[in-house]
Amino acid sequence: MISATTMNFGEGQHANVVFDNGPKMISLSCDNSCGRLTTLSRSDIRLLIHNSLSGKVEDVTNDVFGGEQGSTIRADIDTMEKAMKWLRRTNWGLSS
């Protein structure tokens, strides 16, 4: 399933698109840097797994992409391709 939300804060605009595949989700957030950009071209990706038993959502972004926990993964063609491959995987390994 694919869903989206939008928000406006004065000149600031934000859109979030979520791609769901079972318990796995890609969250793609785009904004216009509080109105400093003319398009929603500042984007980042988060990879999430929903644990139906605990009800918690685990952020596995840095397990897949590397880097320190909580670091920003900029959305571009390469990171989106890797995220979509992760979303389609049927086993639970976290590496590409």
N, C-alpha and C positions, 0 to 999 in steps of 0.2 A: 504494500500500500504506500502511496505517496500523499503527504499532506503538507500544508503550508499555513503560516500565519504572518501577518504584517503588523508593524507598529510605526507610528509617527510621533516624534517628539519635537515639535516646532519644525526646524529645518532638517532635523535628523530623521532618517528613515531606516527601517530595519525589516528584513524578511528572513524567515527561518523555514527551511524545507526539510522534512524528515522522510527518509526512505526506510520502510520497515520490511523485514523478512523474518518472520517468526519473532524470536526474542532479540534478534540483532537489529540495530538501527544505525543509520548514518544521519547525523544532524549537520546540515549545511547552513551556516549563518552568513548573511550578506548585509552590509550597511554602507552608508555614504559618509562615514567618519564625521558624524554630527553636523552634516550639511556642508562640509568642506569639499566634498567631491560631487560631481554632477550626476554620477551613476552609483548604483549599489555595487561598487567594485572592490570593496574591502571585505574579504571572505575568509572564513576558516571552517575546518571540518572537525567533528567529534565522532568517535565510534563508541557505541554504547551497547550493553547487553542487559536486558531486563530479566531478572531472576524471579520467575513466577511464584516460587515457594516463599521467598522472603519479601517480595514486593519491591526490592531495591533495584536501582539501576547502577550498573558498574561502568565506569568510563575506562575503556581499554585502548584509547587513542594512542598513548605513548608506548603501550605494549606492541602495537602493530607498526607504528612509524618510528619508534625510538625517541630519544630525548627525555628530558626530565618530566616527571609527573606534572600535569597541568600546563605544560608549555603549549603555545599556539601552533597549530599546523595550518599553514596557509593553503587555501583551496586553489588549485590549478589543475590543469589537465592530468598531470602525472599523479598527484595525490588523490584526485577523484577516481582515477582508474584503479589505483591500489585499493581504495576504500570500497569500490563496487566489487572487486574481486573478493575482498574479505567478506562482504555482505552475502555473496553467493556461495561461499564455502559451506559445505555440509558438515565437515568435521569441526571440532572446537579449537583447533590450533590457532594461535594468534598471529603467527608470522605470515608473511605474504604467501 
